[in-house]
Amino acid sequence: MVRTGLDRLVTEPEWAQRLSGRRVMLLTHPAAVTGPAAPFPPLTHAATALAQWLPTVGARLTALFGPQHGVRGDKQDNMVFSADEIDPHLGIPAFSLYGERLKPTPEQLAHGDLLLVDLQDVGCRVYTYLTTLRYVLEAAAAVGLEVWVLDRPNPIGRWVEGFCTEPGWESFVAAGSCPMRHGLTLGEAAHWFVATRALDLPLTVVALAGWDPDAAPGYGWPLVTHVWIPPSPNAPTPWMARCYPGTVMVEGTTLSEGRGTTRPLECFGAPWLDPERLLAEMARLAPEWLAGCVLRPIWFEPTFHKHAGERCGGVMIHTEPPVFDPARFRPWRLVALAFKAIRRLWPDAPLWRAFAYEFETERLAIDLINGGPRLREWVEDPSATPADLDALASADEARWNTARSAWQHRSG
């Protein structure tokens, strides 16, 4: 059985002894819940569990911090900010790290002498909880605050794919130079940030126990024992997490990424797109990049967001257990190939979306998402082939695979 950092914290005596007499703050969101190993009702929110458990060991919960979408996960879209408030359930301050500020202030951190971080990530660099973790570690280091990360599974396992962030391209969706699929848990990423950014702070990772990222049928997510709670409103299934390192790029285009449907970020499309023609061109260009999943031509009408109320032709990416092959599925290459095929079939279609994206107004969103312009330049170059992109990405992936081994399986 997989035991998360939260479950270990509230069941193993060594942690209780270290918390006695302390004022504890918590960075969390709705997907941080107790599992079957914890002495609470299943799926108890971390804030509720800790507010009840900490007094039993002589400690108390004094403040909450929320990432993008808020402590309670009520904010639907990107660039929808949360405000600071008093948590209505616990009566303690709940500070937003996705609003007027992205880092906690020294005054906010003074509400406690220890910060716990319990966030369910999806294993993709663009997912902003990774950046929020870095910013919190930097703010804590500035004031000498101790941080504990309560680790959780990377739901897409150890697979690595995509470009590393280029120098000068760090942003809120590119917190460090790692590929789109980085293969780390948040606890391991915390060690990476502390080491590579030379942060001076006491860091403890309450590591996972029993997690096997290669185990079927979840290949990262423990499907048999753990319920999937959406870590953000548009992550309704673990299959979304599998697709996200590719489909997140659609956010930087004029295509719909399925927001406003029941399966966002598992599909994409546009009113002018012919899915049958698109899939045929993708198969002609690089059939091996379509492996590990089933691609189904679809038609959908978003109820909100891009192309709301318009009929879109598109593609559904199926990664459910009967059709999923983790060793062959490469979502970043798959969606990049879709862009290449679209540019060939509809050369005059406006593809790249120019708009404010995650606190950036000057640089194109597609470049921010990829940590540089190389992906877009490859799509726009008529002479560039899938083999060219593969060579560029493979070099980045190989370097990261070597570097990340230092941070995997670390705790304490």
Secondary structure by P-SEA (a helix, b strand, c coil): ccccaaaaaaccaaaaaaacccbbbbbccccccccccccccccccaaaaaaaccccccbbbcbbbbcccccccccccccbbbbbbcccccccbbbbcccccccccccccccccbbbbbbbcccccccaaaaaaaaaaaaaaaabbbbbbbcccccccccccccccccccccccccccccccccccaaaaaaaaaaaaccccbbbbbcccccccccccccccccccccccccccccccaaaaaacccccccccccccccccccccccccccccccaaaaaaaaaaccccccccbbbbbbbbbbcccccccbbbbbbbbbbcccccccccccaaaaaaaaaaaaaaacccccccccccccccccccaaaaaaccaaaaaaaacccccaaaaaaaaaaaaaaaaaaacccccccc
